Amino acid sequence: MVDYTRPPKRPATPSGGVSMSKVTLTKSAPAVSLTKGRGAGGRMRVNLNWNAGAQKRGLFTKSPAVDLDLGCLWETADGRKGVVQALGNAFGSLDQPPYVLLDGDDRSGRVEGGENLVVNLDHLDRIRRILVFAYIYEGVPNWAAADAVVTLFPQEAAPIEVRLDEHAQNARSCAIALLSSSGGALTVQREVRYLPGVQRDLDAAYGWGMNWTSGRK
């Protein structure tokens, strides 16, 4: 685990903050801790970028380009739970529960900024946990071709990268990172866990305990 509360090994930046070098979460270093003044405050952007090029199917035809969606399951400190996602127009809110907002739905994978969740960490004491996930809404479940990467941009701390560099055949969804709040600190834990279904399966895997109904964009 990388802990921003420890003194930096490198010389301090001119502003006196932590080094802004990117942190990549891996199997061997799967977590990072953010604290007040060191990333656990302000608005943190969670960005998803991927390659949505059409995938070959035979000599003369191609399957549709992948539509990869970003979302999250959320739980507040008082026990309220829900989902933020484009499906069902559940785009969330920054100033009231869930304190998470999805800024849009990139159906092409070619929007320069990708898709973004914004988390209002000024309400960190009201947030219990957030599970960031992506799922393939349309297209062949081929995560290797999508070459997706999620980057978290906390304020006053280095960007945190999670690459979806492990792949599973026929998996429709992937739990990417689990954000957990405790005692004024925020832990970002790499998951990269693929599941055959979508939101209901993520719920079951992480014990969210919600009721699900079918929906469309």
ChimeraX attribute file (.defattr): number of C-alpha atoms within 10 A of each C-alpha:
attribute: neighborCount
match mode: 1-to-1
recipient: residues
	/A:1	13
	/A:2	15
	/A:3	14
	/A:4	19
	/A:5	13
	/A:6	8
	/A:7	10
	/A:8	13
	/A:9	8
	/A:10	8
	/A:11	10
	/A:12	12
	/A:13	11
	/A:14	8
	/A:15	7
	/A:16	8
	/A:17	14
	/A:18	23
	/A:19	19
	/A:20	12
	/A:21	10
	/A:22	14
	/A:23	18
	/A:24	17
	/A:25	21
	/A:26	16
	/A:27	9
	/A:28	7
	/A:29	13
	/A:30	16
	/A:31	22
	/A:32	19
	/A:33	20
	/A:34	23
	/A:35	19
	/A:36	17
	/A:37	15
	/A:38	20
	/A:39	23
	/A:40	25
	/A:41	22
	/A:42	18
	/A:43	20
	/A:44	21
	/A:45	22
	/A:46	22
	/A:47	18
	/A:48	25
	/A:49	23
	/A:50	22
	/A:51	19
	/A:52	20
	/A:53	16
	/A:54	16
	/A:55	17
	/A:56	12
	/A:57	10
	/A:58	8
	/A:59	6
	/A:60	6
	/A:61	10
	/A:62	11
	/A:63	13
	/A:64	15
	/A:65	19
	/A:66	25
	/A:67	22
	/A:68	28
	/A:69	25
	/A:70	29
	/A:71	28
	/A:72	25
	/A:73	23
	/A:74	24
	/A:75	21
	/A:76	20
	/A:77	14
	/A:78	9
	/A:79	10
	/A:80	12
	/A:81	18
	/A:82	19
	/A:83	23
	/A:84	23
	/A:85	25
	/A:86	19
	/A:87	16
	/A:88	12
	/A:89	14
	/A:90	15
	/A:91	20
	/A:92	21
	/A:93	16
	/A:94	18
	/A:95	13
	/A:96	11
	/A:97	19
	/A:98	25
	/A:99	21
	/A:100	27
	/A:101	23
	/A:102	24
	/A:103	16
	/A:104	16
	/A:105	21
	/A:106	20
	/A:107	17
	/A:108	15
	/A:109	23
	/A:110	13
	/A:111	12
	/A:112	8
	/A:113	11
	/A:114	20
	/A:115	24
	/A:116	24
	/A:117	25
	/A:118	22
	/A:119	26
	/A:120	23
	/A:121	23
	/A:122	17
	/A:123	19
	/A:124	24
	/A:125	15
	/A:126	18
	/A:127	27
	/A:128	19
	/A:129	22
	/A:130	25
	/A:131	23
	/A:132	24
	/A:133	26
	/A:134	23
	/A:135	23
	/A:136	21
	/A:137	19
	/A:138	14
	/A:139	16
	/A:140	19
	/A:141	21
	/A:142	17
	/A:143	26
	/A:144	14
	/A:145	16
	/A:146	22
	/A:147	16
	/A:148	19
	/A:149	16
	/A:150	24
	/A:151	19
	/A:152	23
	/A:153	19
	/A:154	22
	/A:155	18
	/A:156	18
	/A:157	21
	/A:158	20
	/A:159	20
	/A:160	20
	/A:161	19
	/A:162	22
	/A:163	17
	/A:164	21
	/A:165	12
	/A:166	11
	/A:167	16
	/A:168	16
	/A:169	13
	/A:170	14
	/A:171	19
	/A:172	23
	/A:173	27
	/A:174	26
	/A:175	25
	/A:176	22
	/A:177	24
	/A:178	21
	/A:179	19
	/A:180	18
	/A:181	23
	/A:182	14
	/A:183	8
	/A:184	12
	/A:185	17
	/A:186	25
	/A:187	21
	/A:188	23
	/A:189	21
	/A:190	23
	/A:191	21
	/A:192	23
	/A:193	18
	/A:194	24
	/A:195	19
	/A:196	15
	/A:197	15
	/A:198	19
	/A:199	23
	/A:200	15
	/A:201	13
	/A:202	22
	/A:203	17
	/A:204	11
	/A:205	13
	/A:206	12
	/A:207	9
	/A:208	16
	/A:209	12
	/A:210	13
	/A:211	8
	/A:212	9
	/A:213	5
	/A:214	7
	/A:215	8
	/A:216	8
	/A:217	10
